[in-house]
Amino acid sequence: MSATSAAVPAEIAEPRQLHPRRWIALAIIAISQLMVVLDATIVNIALPQAQHDLGITDADRPWAVTAYTLTFGGLLLLGGRIADYWGRKRTFLVGMVGFALASALGGLAQSGGMLFAARALQGAFGALLAPASLALLTVLFTEAHERAKAFAVYGAIAGGGSAVGLVLGGVLTEYANWRWCLLVNIPIALLAVVPAILLVPESRAQGDTRYDIPGAVTVTTGLVSLVYGFTKAADPTLGWSSWRSLGFIAAGVLLLALFVLIEARSKNPLLPLRIVTNRNRGGAYLSSTLFGAGLFGAFLFLIFYFQRTLGYTPLKAGLASLPVTVGVLVAAGVASQLMPRIGAKPLMILGALTAACAMFSLTRIDIHTSFPAHLMPSQIALGLGLGFTFVPLSSLALVGVPEHDAGAASATLNATQQVGSSLGTALLNTMFASAVARYLTGHVPPSPQEAGRIVQSAAVHGYTVAFAWGSGLILLAAVLIIVLIKVRKEDLPVQGAVHAA
């Protein structure tokens, strides 16, 4: 699961008449959105095989995920401004071509480092592609009814693309090779680039074109330093007491503090602080970050549990992950109907508590846990909690926001999910690795025949510890929602930000 939608630009010069090829352009833009969303889940299915083939350690494994989400989340706001002022079509094309080339680099990777670098490049180009796509939609569809239809198509692909990624990743990994989970982006990009050159119109916003490069560099470097520190802490030879672990974590915190100072003094801030200092929006962004850390960080371990412990094939593991998507889609539909009646806060509390309980139920797994009796209900409940939470969050992101800040507010919500996913994946992997090491130290196999079972039990113990931490992070999000968010249902915008959970 992943949240990959981006900001609608704040100031857009609307065309005087409807563009004659706008519906064809929608199909082209939808293909690009599908590619970005697919990549968030398709690689998770391929990762166990990629880790084995490339000799990636368990401690370094999260970089296959976090290298993408860090650069995507860290550069998303900058990407939106580049699209506005450099040209939305131009940014769209560069993002699409760059994303395809980075995918080719990852598909041909001969080492873990090469794969991680390719994933980081995918995230950087995705940070150009995603906001440019939504900006083009906003320019092309200026009539309210048509715009609602266009965003519905875009949102449906964003919501359903993750499920497609799970199944497609399983098919490609099982019947071709894990590398095709990245190489598949090349033909998808070709389907969009060529007609986009011919059919999609160019547009730019007017105004100050200066970019907050210091802010973008500082926040991205700070996040990378934090994640790297958590990753080093997962290394058995270093641990939490290592100066490298603590040093990088401390440097990350200092750089993020410096980012706040830069934004406070910048004339063209990447993130205007007035957006996050509002009580309701600040609570929404904090809870979004914790949800991203707790939920998305734990999804990776579920995939490894399916394949390495239960012995599922990649395709079966992809299909076994679909109940989460089902839960999300059901809850999103119900939440959109209930929110105008009962408001955002009750739904968010319900969603957070449901997701936390579902995540905690996964701590009861063992080597032979039943899928229909335990794993499927837990995943459905997890998806329900996710859907009930993120639908109201998309509206809270715009509560009290002036029109010229709407794009930045929406993009900030999406960035917090990506950042939370990055930090959560690194943190939970550290807890997993530490738990496995402690279990193996305390359970010496009595015979060589028992060694395999002990190793399997150690891995399952590590998964349960990661799920327990994920549940705790989501519970903390519930507490912040209760304490910080005071919005009334009358305060919510009629149409929230375009968002996909």
Buried (B, 14 or more C-beta within 10 A) or exposed (E): BBBBBBBBBBEBEEEEEEBEBBBBBBEBBBBBBBBBBBBBBBBBBBBBBBBEBBEBEBBBBBBBBBBBBBBBBBBBBBBBBBBBBBBBBBBBBBBBBBBBBBBBBBBEBEEBEBBBBBBBBBBBBBBBBBBBBBBBBBBBBBEEEBBEEBBEBBBBBBBBBBBBBBBBBBBBBBEEBBBBBBBBBBEBBBBBBEBBEEBBBEBBBEEEEEBBEBBBBBBBBBBBBBBBBBBBBBBEEBBBEBEEBBBBBBBBBEBBEBBBEBBEEBEEBBBBEBBBEBBBBBBBBBBBBBBBBBBBBBBBBBBBBBBBBBEBBBBBBBBBBBBBBBBBBBBBEBBBEBBEEEBBBBBBBBBBBBBBBBBBBBBEBEEEBEBEEBBBBBBBBBBBBBBBBBBBBBBBBBBBBEEEBBBBBBBBBBBBBBBBBBBBBBBBBBBBBBBBBBBBEEBEEEEEEEEEEBBBBBBBBBBBBBBBBBBBBBBBBBEBBBEBBEBEBEBBBEEBBBBBB
